[in-house]
C-alpha cells in the first residue's frame, strides 16, 4: 500500500511539474505592447548582441522537469507581454526529488528597439508649445 501511495505521489508531482509556476515582473507596467507569437520568440543563453534592446521584465519559471518545458513557458509568457526574445540570466537544476530534476530558470524579456511594434507602443510626446504662439502675436498686431 505504501508503494502505491508513493508511486501515485510521484506521478502527480511529475504531471504537475511539467507546467511549473511562472511569474512575471515587468520593469515598466505603463508601456503595453501587442502580444507576439511564442513561436517567433528566441531564447538565448546570454544577452543578445548587435541590436539595441528594451528590457521589459523578468520571467521566472519554477518547478519544471525538462529544459524544453522551461523554454516553452518562457516563450509563452514573453509572448503575452509582447517580447521579441528572452535571455537567460540564471538557471538552477535541483535534484532533491531524485531521480527527477526540478528546474528553475530566470530570463529577461526584451523588445528590439528597431521593431515596428516598439515604435508604435512608445508614447509620443509632442514638443511643448508655449501659450503665446506667433499666431496670437499676429492677431494682437492686427488689433492695434
N, C-alpha and C positions, 0 to 999 in steps of 0.2 A: 504494500500500500504506500509506504514511504517513497519508494522508487517511482511509482506512478505520479504521485504529487510533485516530486522533484522534476520529473520529465515534463509534466504539464506546465510547471512554473518556468522551465527553461524555454519551452515553445512559446509561451506568452511573452516572455522577455525578448526573445528573438523577433517575434512578429511586431511587437510594439517598437523596438529599437530600429527597425528598418526605416521608420519615418522620423524618429527623433523629435527633439524640440528645437524650434527655430525662433530666434529673437532678432529684431532689427532696431538699431539705434541710429536714427537719422541725425546728421550734423545740422541741417537747416530744414526744418519742417515747413517753412513758409513757401519754399520753391517746390512746385509739383511738376512732374514730367509724365508724359503719356507712357502707359505700360509698354514694355518691349517683349518680344517673343523670347522665351527662355532658350529656345534652340539656337538663337543667334548670339547669345551671351557667351563670352570666352572666360574661362577660369585660368588664371596664371599663378604660378608658384611664387612669383615676386612681382613687384610693381612694374608694369609695362613701361618701356622707354620709347621715346621718339614722338610722342603725342602729348599735348597738354591735357591734363585731367582735372575734372571736378570731383573731389571726394564727397560722395553722398552720405555715407554712413557705414557702420559696421554691421555685418551679418554673422551671427553665431549659430552654428549647427551643433547640437549636442545629442549624444546617445545613439548614433547610427553605428552599424556594424561593418559597413563597407565604404570605401572611399567613393565609389560611384554613387551611393546614396547621398553622401555629404555633398558631392558636386551637384547632383540633381537639385537638392534643397537650396544650395547657394544660388543656382541659376533661377529657380522658381521665385525666390524672394527678391532677387535682383530684378527680375522681370516685372514684378509687381510695383516696384518703385521707379522703374524706367531706366535702369542702369544699362550700360553698354558692355561692361566687363566687371569681373571681380578678381582681386588678387589676394592670395592667402598671406596673412601675417603671422598666424600661429596655428599649429595643429598638435594634437595630443592623441596618442593611442594608449588606452588603458586596458590592461588585461586582467583586471580584478576578477571578472566573471569568466575565468579560464574555462573552456577553450575559446570563448568568444571575446574578440577585441571590441572595445567601445571607443568610438572616435569622436573627438570634438575638434571643430575647425572654426577659425575666425577669419573672415575676409573683409576687405574694404570694397564696397560697391562704388564704381566710378562711371562717370559720363565723360565722353570725349568732348572737349571744348569745340571742336570743329564740326560736330554733328548738327544737322538741321534742327533736330528736336531740342538741343541745348539752346540754340539761339531763340527758338520760339518760347521756351519756358522762362528765360531770364526776363524779369520785368523791365520794360523800357522806361527810363526816366527822362522826360523831356527837359531840355535846358530851362533854367529858371528865367522867366521874363519879368522885369520889374513892372509895376502897375503903370508907370509913366512911359509908355512906348512912344515912338516917333509919331504915330497916328494921333495920339492925344495932343501932342505939342503942335501938330499941324492945324488941328481944329481950333486950338487956343489962338493961334496966329490969325486965322480967318476971322474969328470973332472980334479981334481988336482993330 
